[in-house]
Amino acid sequence: MKSRTTPSRLRIAAAASVALAMGTTGLTALTGTASAATDAVTVQYRTSATGVTADQAEPWLKVRNTGTGTLPLSTVKVRYYFKADSAGAAYRFACSWAVKGCANITGTFGTLANPTATADRYLDIGFTAGAGTLAPGADTGDMQLRFHRADWQTLNQGDDYSFGPSRTSYADWSKVTAQVSGSTVWGTAPEGNDPTDPPTDPPTNPPAGGQSLFDDFNYGSSSDPRISANGWNVRANSGGPGVPGATWSPENVTFAGSGGNSVMNLRTSTAGTAESTKQTEVLTKAMKFKNGTYAARVKFSDAPVSGPDGDRLVQTFFTINDLKAPMADDYAEYDFEYLPNGGWGEPANILYTTSWETYNPDPWQAVNQHTESRQSWAGWHDLVLTIDNSSIKYYVDGLLFGTHDAAYLPERPMSINFNQWLIDLAGQTSTTARSYDEQVDYVLHVKDQVLSPAQVAAKISAYRTAGTTFEDTVPNG
């Protein structure tokens, strides 16, 4: 197979030349229910950008706990609905000031399944655990939020469902919706777009059978002959992505016990020069994976193991095939990419999921769809990707992170890859040696079956209960 040769998110940084199909979705809870007796909120809204046209929209919000119990804000999501100014318009979220702290507030854009005359997109406002809780009767205080077009063109608010030009002081506003643990408890969505409440008893037993790849990464070292025998390649050849002149270092791929399981560790290191930069990648030798479910448990890191922080690092789990010609329509790539220190025009940590149709490396042109979340994702996360004949879905820790369109479905099989690499050496210019770790607990692919995150967890548990550390029944071709 042909290794990845160009950094995928660099394509987004070149947005002016990107033929981009934007359509992102926010995090939607899959499990859990809310009780009206105990979990209830109201949302108050005001705006200081009252003009029909404006440089940016300013939905300032307060969330009040009107229930009878203490409410963890991390279970709350507020949705603001608007009409995109054009089909391909991209938007950026920002928090100007908040009583709870802007670092504890997230903003994720999505596309409505049933567009109306006043809404085809939405902005989901969420909270990290650092936002804390609300006692009964308490509210979040001011959240001075805003969003703008990525190209900073003037936006039109006049046809936005949730926009209230006369609301210059806080008051209850039912044109935004709020969910607690995935159940809608406030507001009215545009017709046909009520946030879907999760099932009260989602299935957890995976379908019987199914041709599968499972690897618990129970190896001794990167030179363990079982790695190659089980269909993996620990990369040593030169080339991109990453710092030109850097090497790909098999010896930096190691295996150790963690939490009772064996985990694979990818270490990337540098001392600020191309010659000192060692990147890591592990990938399947065969391109035989297409529709179905992909899953991995991955530990992202924000800080180096040692040395100064700040390098523009990419930590990944993805599938890919080779680009046979510029803009070839049978190219496919599906990424989870975490940038702990930003990069590609982003100033801080961000997680991307991206579905690729094709690209032209020179001059740069790309066709893709992505979802992003600007917050720290350090720590262990269960990542699930499903591909059927209608859509591509990405899940993080059991929550739906993004749904991408059928236009991006794969035409040819792909490989499965993990890598960690540096975008450039400009993020940290020190010549002091430093290294970063990305860890992988397991990987799973089930051919032609769409599994829920709960079903993935059940399948992994069954493998481990049976003592199975590796299985590959997925046919070649």
PEZIPE-V215356 format. One line per field, one symbol per residue. psi: psi as a letter, one per 20 degrees, with the letter a starting at -180 (. if undefined). burial: b if it has 24 or more other C-alpha atoms within 12 Angstrom, else e. Layout:
BEGIN
psi = ???
burial = ???
END
This chain:
BEGIN
psi = qpqpiqphihhhhlhhjpnpnpnqqrppqhrqqpphhhoqqqpqqrqiniqhqrhqqmnpqpppojairpophiipppppprpqhrhjpqqpqqogqphiphijpqppqrpqhnqaijpirqopprqrhiibrpqpiqriapnnqqqrqhjkqpqoihkpgipnhinjqpqqoijqqqqpkippiqrprqpjkpppqqqimqqipqqqbppqpppjlmrhrijpihgghjjqpopiqrrrrbppiqqpohijorprqokiqpqppoppqqkjqghiporqppqqhqnjpdqbppqqopoqqhqqhqrqriqnqpprprqqaqohqpkpjjqqpoppppnhkarkipiaqqpqppppgrrohoqppqorpqqqonrpkqappoppppobjhrpppqolipohqpqrhijqqhqrrrpqprprpgajihojqjpqqqqppqpgrqppopjpoqrhhhghhgghgghhijpiqpojpqq.
burial = bbbbebbbbbbbbebeebbbbbbbbbbbbbbebbeeeebbbbbbbbbbbbbeeeebbbbbbbbbbbbeeebbbbbbbbbbbbbbbeebbbbbbbbeebebebbbbbbbbbbbeebeebbbbbbbbbbbeebebbeeebbbbbbbbbbbbbeeeebbbbbbbbbbbeeeebeebbbbbbbbbbbbbbbbbbeebbbbbbeeeeeeebeeebbbbbbbbbbebbeeeebeebbbbbbbeebbbbbbebbbbbbbbbbeeeeebbbbbbbbbbbbbbebbbbbbbbbbbbbbbbbbbbbbbbbbbbbeeeebbbbbbbbbbbbbbbeeebebbbbbbbbbbbbbbbbebebbbbbbbbbbbbbbeebbbbbbbbbbbbbbbebbbbbbbbbeebbbbbbbbbbbbbbbebbbbbbbbbbbbbbbbbbbebbeeeebbbbbbbbbbbbbbbebbbbbbbbbebbeeeeeeeebbbbebeee
END
